[in-house]
Amino acid sequence: MSIPPRPAIFLVFLTIPLLGCLPSFKDSVQERTDLEKVPVAKNLVQSTIDTTLSRNLEGRLLSANRNAAWQVFHGAVAFGLDLPMDVNGDVVFALDYLFQGGQLPGWVPYEGDVIESTGRRGLRLTVEEGSFTGQGHVDQFLGYISQAKVPMDTKLVVGGNEHTVEDWVRQAQRDVSNNPYREYSWTLIALANYLPTDEKWVATDGRTWTLEPFVSFEAKQKLSESACGGMHRLMGLAHAVSYRQKLGEPITGGYEEAKLVVDDAIQKARAFQNSDGSFSTRYSERPGNSADLNLCIGATGHTLEFLAYALPKERLEERWMERAVMRLCAMLDSTIEIDLECGGIYHALAGLKLYRERRFGPINLTETQPSTPE
């Protein structure tokens, strides 16, 4: 089954340059190999991650007076329902605020179709291409909350009516054939996380679909021309492979294409890793480094987020991964008082949290957080 032809439009995120202090160097494979022989205590890696996550959760408070939905949902990819936000002097949970009818620029959900499988109306969210206020990609916000494990029965108030995240998910599933941007990264992430056993469904075009044609399409796209060095595409592909594995089906067809791309990107991320432990600012394209901490945190953070999900659990203990984690924590801690670009910061924190949970188990970050508003 092929995807209906539509014009290809890709959004590349831009970062905001700030002063940085990363050293310049001539990359050396031998130098990296020598450094990887230096052990790090397991408890030091865990405690460093925990400290960095706690500091950044408490020290980077979003505000309804100056932030928009784009910043909130990037924060949610790291902290989910625990993300705090200042609303007129009161610190509340950001997603609770929005889901209970709160308003922010870029958050304008609206009711969709009656979903046959549930008998309820779905939810849609407009795409604001190129926006740093609203959703810049199809299903971007939904993909992020799925990564943060926001439950499908979480309630949302839209137009005075009560809905659930599942209504949003089911509409995204139904709309998958009607994507004008031909970009399915976040849709794959959301559907693979929320509907891991839905092999087939009927979309708005009246046809029966599976995820495979969209996976195959994504696997053929150029990562270097995709948002954030292709790391979101890689996350979508990695989720699709995991989805297939949950079904207990062989990795063939589009899923095999996806796995080949994912495995190649893992190898390149390690090969292009900088000698200080950070990942290349050119992602999986070639080696690269920069004195711009925004750029370095964003590149290392996005790459770590992908690797923390895509690598087998036992490989998270490898020295090159530990060095990346420790370097990212150092960069984040050194900039705690600097107002950095939200996308890079929160994907970095999401990568650290995912790494921490997969390697060491869950972390409780809620003790210093606000109570749910009345």
Residue pairs with C-beta under 8 A, 6 or more apart in sequence:
1 207
1 209
1 210
1 212
1 213
2 213
3 177
3 182
3 213
3 214
3 217
4 177
4 205
6 179
6 180
6 181
6 182
7 180
7 182
8 181
8 182
8 183
9 129
9 180
9 181
9 182
9 183
10 181
10 183
10 225
10 226
10 227
11 129
11 130
11 136
11 137
11 183
11 227
12 225
12 226
12 227
12 228
13 136
13 227
13 228
13 343
15 292
15 294
15 295
15 298
15 341
15 343
15 344
16 294
16 340
16 341
17 292
17 294
17 295
18 292
18 293
18 294
18 338
18 340
19 293
20 290
20 291
20 292
20 293
20 294
20 295
20 296
21 291
21 293
22 276
22 278
22 289
22 290
22 291
22 293
22 296
23 276
24 289
24 291
25 274
25 275
25 276
25 289
27 274
27 275
27 287
27 289
28 275
29 271
31 275
32 273
32 275
32 320
35 275
35 277
35 319
35 323
36 318
36 319
36 320
36 323
37 319
38 319
39 319
40 319
40 322
40 323
40 326
42 317
45 322
45 325
45 326
46 356
46 359
46 360
48 325
48 326
48 329
49 325
49 329
49 352
49 353
49 355
49 356
49 360
49 363
50 356
50 363
51 329
51 333
52 329
52 332
52 333
52 349
52 352
53 349
53 352
53 353
53 356
53 363
53 365
54 365
54 368
55 332
55 333
55 336
56 332
56 336
56 345
56 349
57 79
57 82
57 83
57 84
57 349
57 365
57 369
58 368
59 336
59 337
60 336
60 345
61 84
61 85
61 86
61 91
62 71
62 72
62 75
62 83
62 84
62 85
62 86
62 94
63 85
63 86
63 87
64 85
64 86
64 87
64 88
64 97
64 102
64 104
65 86
65 88
67 85
67 104
67 342
68 104
68 105
68 106
68 107
68 132
68 133
68 134
69 98
69 104
69 105
69 106
69 107
69 133
69 134
69 135
69 141
70 106
70 131
70 132
70 133
70 134
70 135
70 136
70 342
71 342
72 83
72 85
72 94
72 95
72 98
72 104
72 107
73 135
73 140
73 141
73 144
73 145
74 144
74 342
74 343
74 345
74 346
74 347
75 83
75 85
75 94
75 342
75 346
76 83
76 94
76 95
76 144
76 145
76 148
76 150
77 144
77 145
77 147
77 148
77 346
77 347
77 350
78 148
78 346
78 347
78 349
78 350
78 353
79 148
79 349
79 353
79 365
80 95
80 145
80 148
80 149
80 150
81 93
81 95
81 96
81 148
81 150
81 154
82 93
82 365
82 366
82 369
83 93
83 94
83 95
84 91
84 92
84 93
84 94
84 369
84 370
85 91
85 92
85 93
85 94
85 97
87 97
87 102
90 370
90 373
91 370
92 370
92 372
92 373
93 369
93 370
93 372
93 373
95 145
95 150
96 372
96 373
97 373
98 104
98 107
99 154
99 155
99 156
99 157
100 157
100 373
101 157
105 133
105 134
106 128
106 131
106 133
106 134
106 135
107 134
108 125
108 126
108 134
109 123
109 124
109 125
109 156
109 158
109 168
110 123
110 124
110 125
110 126
110 158
110 159
111 121
111 122
111 123
111 124
111 158
111 159
111 161
111 163
112 121
112 122
112 123
112 124
112 171
112 174
112 175
113 121
113 122
113 171
113 174
113 204
114 120
114 121
114 122
115 121
115 122
115 167
115 170
115 171
115 174
116 202
117 170
117 201
118 166
118 167
118 170
120 163
120 164
120 167
120 170
121 161
121 163
121 167
122 167
122 168
122 170
122 171
122 172
122 174
123 156
123 158
123 163
123 167
123 168
123 171
124 171
124 175
125 134
125 135
125 141
125 142
125 168
126 134
126 135
127 134
127 135
127 136
127 137
127 138
127 140
127 181
128 134
128 135
128 136
129 136
129 181
130 136
135 141
137 181
137 183
137 185
137 186
137 227
137 232
138 179
138 181
138 183
138 184
138 186
138 187
139 172
139 186
139 187
139 189
139 190
140 186
142 165
142 168
142 169
142 172
142 186
142 190
143 185
143 186
143 187
143 188
143 189
143 190
143 236
144 186
145 165
146 169
146 189
146 190
146 193
146 194
147 189
147 193
147 235
147 350
147 354
148 350
149 193
150 165
151 165
152 164
152 165
152 166
152 169
152 194
153 164
153 165
153 166
154 164
154 165
155 162
155 163
155 164
156 162
156 163
156 164
156 165
156 167
156 168
157 163
165 194
166 194
169 190
169 191
169 194
169 195
172 187
172 190
172 191
173 191
173 195
173 198
173 201
173 203
174 201
174 202
174 203
174 204
175 203
175 204
176 184
176 187
176 191
176 203
176 209
176 214
177 203
177 204
177 205
177 207
177 209
178 203
178 204
178 205
179 187
182 217
184 214
184 217
184 218
184 236
185 218
185 226
185 227
185 232
185 233
185 235
185 236
186 232
186 236
187 214
187 236
188 211
188 214
188 215
188 218
188 236
188 237
188 239
188 240
188 243
189 235
189 236
189 239
191 198
191 211
191 243
192 211
192 239
192 240
192 242
192 243
193 239
196 243
196 246
196 247
197 246
197 247
199 210
199 247
200 208
200 209
200 210
201 208
201 209
202 208
202 209
203 209
211 240
211 243
212 253
212 254
212 255
213 254
214 254
215 237
215 240
215 254
215 255
215 257
215 258
216 253
216 254
216 257
216 258
217 254
218 233
218 236
218 237
218 240
218 258
219 237
219 254
219 257
219 258
219 260
219 261
220 257
221 230
221 233
222 230
223 229
223 230
223 233
223 234
223 261
223 265
223 283
223 284
223 285
224 230
224 283
224 285
226 232
226 233
227 233
228 283
228 298
228 302
228 343
228 347
229 282
229 283
229 284
229 285
229 299
229 302
229 303
230 265
230 283
230 284
231 283
231 302
231 303
231 305
231 306
231 347
232 302
234 261
234 262
234 265
234 284
234 306
234 310
235 305
235 306
235 309
237 258
237 259
237 261
237 262
238 258
238 262
238 306
238 309
238 310
239 309
240 254
240 255
240 258
241 251
241 255
241 258
241 259
241 262
244 251
244 255
245 251
249 255
251 259
262 310
264 284
265 284
265 306
265 310
266 307
266 310
266 311
268 284
269 279
269 280
269 283
269 284
269 303
269 306
269 307
270 320
272 279
272 280
272 282
272 284
272 286
272 287
272 288
273 279
273 280
273 320
273 323
273 324
274 280
274 287
274 289
276 327
277 320
277 323
277 324
277 326
277 327
277 328
278 289
278 296
278 299
278 300
278 324
278 327
278 328
278 331
279 299
279 300
279 303
279 304
279 324
280 286
280 287
280 288
280 289
280 299
280 303
281 288
281 289
281 290
281 295
281 296
281 299
282 288
282 299
283 299
283 302
283 303
288 299
289 296
290 296
293 331
293 334
293 335
293 338
293 340
294 340
294 341
294 344
295 344
296 331
297 328
297 331
297 332
297 335
297 340
297 344
297 345
297 348
298 341
298 343
298 344
298 345
298 347
298 348
299 344
300 324
300 327
300 328
300 331
300 348
301 328
301 344
301 345
301 347
301 348
301 349
301 350
301 351
301 352
302 344
302 347
302 348
302 351
303 324
303 351
304 324
304 325
304 328
304 348
304 351
304 352
304 355
305 347
305 348
305 350
305 351
305 354
306 351
307 321
307 324
307 351
308 316
308 351
308 354
308 355
308 358
309 354
311 321
313 358
313 359
315 321
316 355
316 358
316 359
317 359
321 355
325 352
325 355
328 348
328 351
328 352
329 352
331 348
332 345
332 348
332 349
332 352
353 363
356 363
357 363
